[in-house]
Amino acid sequence: MNYMIVVFRARSHTINFANILNSYKVPCQIINTPRKVNVSCGISVKFFPNDLAVVEQILSRRKFDTFGGIYQIIGMGFDQKVIRIK
């Protein structure tokens, strides 16, 4: 499995960002943040790698002071690899 997440340190910003992505018709969902990413409020916004440019564009236009990063998640379970993108 290969996907990306946006991490915030505030739950309200996570939910707000997911709503913004939905308004741009970007498929996303709120998930529990993987344990290997320990910079968040516990939930993250999951999206597909092909939507990265749109996600970065939205983040650059809006000020989310609790932004914790963008991560790529590759694999599942114990074999899961987490790569910080931004």
N, C-alpha and C positions, 0 to 999 in steps of 0.2 A: 504494500500500500504506500502511495506517495501523495502527500498533501502538504499544505503550508498552514501556519497559524499566525495570528497577530495576537500579541500579549499586552495586556494593560495591567496596572497595579490597582485599578479601581473597577469593581463590577459594573458600575453605572456606565463607565466609558466603554467597556466590552459590549454591553447590550446596545448602547447608542451606536457604536461602530457597526455592529451586525445589522441594525435597522438602516443605517446609511447604505451599506452594501446592498441590501435588499431593494432599496429605492433606486439603485443603479442597475438592478436586475442581475447582480452578481450572485451566483449560488453560494451560500455559506450556511454554517450552522454553529451554534455555541456548543462547545465541548469542554470536558474537564481537561485542564492543562496537563500534559505528560509530566511525570515526576522529574525527568531529566532537565526540564525547564523550571527553574525555581525562582522566577522573577515575576510572579503574577499573583492575582487575586484568587486563583484556583480555577478560573474558566478562561477560555480563549475563543477566538473566532477562527473557525476552520474554513479554508477555501482551496481552490484548485490552483496549481502552479501557473496555468495559462492566464490567470487573472491577476498575477503579481503586479503588472504595470498599472492597472486600474487602482489596486489597493494602495500602491505607493503614491499615486497621484492624489488620491483622497487624503491620505495621511499628510502629504505636504501642504495641502490647502487648509487643513483644519489643525488647530492647536490642541493636541491631547497631551497634557502635561504628565499623564501617568503612563505614556507609551513605554513598553518594555522591550519591544523588538519584534522582528519577523523571523520565524524559524521554519525550516523545511524538515518534515518528518518522513523518514524512509524506513519501510519495514514495519513489523508488528511485534508486540510482546517484548521479550528479552533481547531480541535482535534489533530492536528499534534504534535507529541512528538519528540524532538531532543535530542539525546544522544551523547556526545563526547566520541569517542573511543580512539583516540590518539591525 
